[in-house]
Amino acid sequence: TPAPAASAGSRVEVQAEFAALGSGTASIAATVRTLSWDRQTDAAAVPISPSAGTLLITQQVEVPAALAGSGVPLLGITATALRQGASFDALTVRVLGTAPANTPSALRLLDAGGAPLAQVVPSTRDVTFTFPPQSLSAGASATYRIVGDFSATGGSTYGVRIVDADAVGTSDAIVSLKTTSSPGFVGYLGAPPAGPQVDGGFA
């Protein structure tokens, strides 16, 4: 659909005929990408909607080189509500690495104070945490952490990550997922293996 635009200083105003894109009753989510006259491009950091706020989920790898003991940090998560308040009550992570999914005796989702929100004994590669709704006001952020209990050794690798935005359970926001730069998502059970192997651990 054509999108007429006008600019004034550092501001741009754009009109898109959403009705031409589908049903008039469907919810709309849009990503914004611009192309200038000299072929420079720019893209918005998160999607937007006229009817919902945006919940930005930023994941940060915290896995150590060696996985041993209880409460081993695996993944840090920051949730930020943009434009308006948002809430979520479920989170699914994918188990990575060469070790079986059920290697840890438990995986826990902790809040910023270290209190457990949910605990799961993993049995498959996709692990879902469900918990009381976490509500954020517009502009507010909250931090969370996924930790695991490990007793296995042998040098195989284990880690978790949020695969995509659909892994976050929310009914009042659009989810945008960001991953901070990291050399890898997995650590070694006990210690790295004695010889070189391709296992995603890079040690």
C-alpha positions in Angstrom: 0.0 0.0 0.0 1.3 3.5 -0.7 2.6 5.3 2.4 2.6 9.1 2.0 5.1 10.8 4.3 6.1 14.3 5.4 9.2 15.5 7.3 10.0 18.5 9.5 13.4 18.7 11.0 14.1 15.4 12.8 10.4 14.2 12.7 8.7 12.1 10.1 5.0 11.5 9.8 3.7 8.5 7.8 0.2 7.3 6.9 -0.4 3.7 6.0 -3.8 2.3 4.9 -4.0 -0.6 7.2 -7.5 -1.5 5.9 -5.9 -2.4 2.6 -3.6 -4.9 4.2 -6.3 -7.2 5.6 -9.4 -7.4 7.8 -10.3 -4.1 9.5 -10.8 -6.0 12.8 -7.4 -7.6 12.8 -4.8 -6.3 15.3 -2.0 -4.4 13.6 1.7 -4.7 14.4 4.2 -2.8 12.3 7.9 -2.5 11.9 9.4 0.7 10.5 12.2 0.7 8.0 13.3 3.8 6.1 15.3 4.4 2.9 16.6 7.9 2.2 17.2 9.6 -1.1 21.0 8.6 -0.9 20.2 4.9 -0.1 20.9 5.1 3.6 18.6 2.8 5.6 17.4 2.8 9.2 15.1 0.5 11.2 13.1 0.9 14.4 14.4 -1.1 17.4 11.0 -2.6 18.2 7.6 -3.1 16.4 4.7 -0.8 17.2 0.9 -1.1 17.3 -1.9 1.5 17.7 -3.7 -0.9 20.1 -0.9 -2.4 22.3 2.4 -1.5 23.9 5.7 -3.3 23.1 7.4 -5.7 25.5 11.1 -5.7 24.8 12.8 -8.9 26.1 16.6 -8.7 26.1 18.5 -11.9 26.8 22.1 -12.0 28.1 24.2 -15.2 28.3 25.5 -15.8 31.8 26.6 -19.4 31.5 30.1 -20.1 33.0 32.7 -22.2 31.3 32.1 -25.1 33.8 28.6 -26.1 34.9 28.8 -27.6 38.4 26.6 -27.3 41.6 23.2 -25.8 42.2 22.0 -22.4 41.1 24.3 -22.1 38.2 23.4 -19.0 36.1 22.5 -19.7 32.5 20.6 -16.8 31.1 19.8 -13.2 32.2 16.6 -11.6 31.0 15.5 -8.0 31.1 11.8 -7.1 30.3 11.0 -3.5 29.4 7.5 -2.1 28.7 7.5 0.5 25.9 4.8 3.1 25.1 2.4 1.6 27.6 2.1 -1.0 30.3 2.5 -4.7 29.6 2.5 -8.1 31.3 3.6 -11.6 30.7 3.0 -14.9 32.5 4.9 -17.6 30.5 8.4 -18.1 29.0 9.8 -20.9 26.9 13.5 -21.6 26.4 15.2 -24.0 24.1 17.9 -26.3 25.6 21.1 -26.2 23.6 24.3 -28.3 23.6 25.4 -31.9 23.3 24.1 -33.0 26.8 20.6 -34.5 27.2 17.8 -32.0 28.0 17.2 -33.6 31.4 20.8 -33.2 32.5 20.0 -30.6 35.2 17.9 -31.9 38.1 15.9 -28.6 37.9 15.8 -25.3 36.0 14.5 -22.2 37.9 13.3 -18.8 36.8 14.3 -16.2 39.4 13.1 -12.6 39.9 15.4 -9.6 40.5 15.6 -10.4 44.2 16.5 -14.0 43.6 13.2 -15.5 44.5 12.0 -18.4 42.4 9.0 -17.6 40.1 8.8 -21.1 38.5 10.8 -24.4 38.6 10.8 -27.1 35.9 12.4 -30.5 35.7 13.3 -30.5 32.0 12.3 -33.5 29.9 12.4 -32.1 26.4 14.4 -29.5 24.5 11.6 -26.9 24.9 11.1 -25.9 28.5 8.2 -23.7 29.5 8.0 -21.7 32.7 4.5 -20.5 33.9 4.2 -18.0 36.7 2.0 -15.3 38.2 1.6 -12.3 35.7 4.5 -9.9 35.8 3.1 -6.4 35.2 5.3 -3.5 34.1 4.2 0.1 33.8 5.1 2.1 30.7 8.9 2.7 30.6 9.6 0.3 33.5 12.0 -2.7 33.4 12.4 -5.9 35.4 15.3 -8.4 35.5 15.1 -12.2 35.7 17.5 -15.1 35.6 17.4 -18.7 34.7 19.6 -21.0 36.8 20.1 -24.8 36.9 21.3 -27.5 39.2 24.0 -29.7 37.8 25.8 -32.8 39.1 26.8 -34.5 35.8 30.4 -34.3 34.5 32.0 -35.5 31.3 32.6 -32.4 29.2 29.4 -32.3 27.2 27.7 -28.9 26.7 24.5 -27.4 28.1 22.8 -24.0 27.9 19.4 -22.4 27.2 18.1 -19.5 25.1 14.9 -17.8 24.1 14.5 -18.7 20.4 11.9 -16.1 19.3 9.3 -13.6 20.4 6.6 -16.2 20.4 8.3 -17.8 23.4 6.9 -15.1 25.7 3.3 -15.4 26.9 1.4 -12.1 26.8 -2.1 -11.0 26.0 -1.6 -7.2 26.0 1.6 -6.5 24.2 3.8 -7.1 21.1 7.0 -8.9 22.0 10.3 -7.9 20.6 13.4 -10.1 21.3 16.9 -8.8 21.5 20.0 -10.9 22.2 23.2 -9.2 23.5 26.5 -10.2 21.9 28.0 -13.4 23.3 30.6 -16.0 22.3 28.2 -18.8 22.9 25.2 -20.0 24.9 26.6 -23.2 26.5 29.1 -24.3 29.1 30.8 -27.6 29.9 29.6 -30.1 32.4 32.4 -30.4 34.9 35.2 -29.3 32.6 36.0 -28.9 28.9 37.0 -32.1 27.1 40.7 -33.1 26.9 40.7 -32.9 23.1 39.3 -30.5 20.5 35.7 -31.1 19.4 33.0 -29.0 17.7 30.3 -28.6 20.5 29.4 -24.9 20.5 31.5 -24.3 23.7 34.5 -22.8 21.9 36.9 -24.0 24.6 
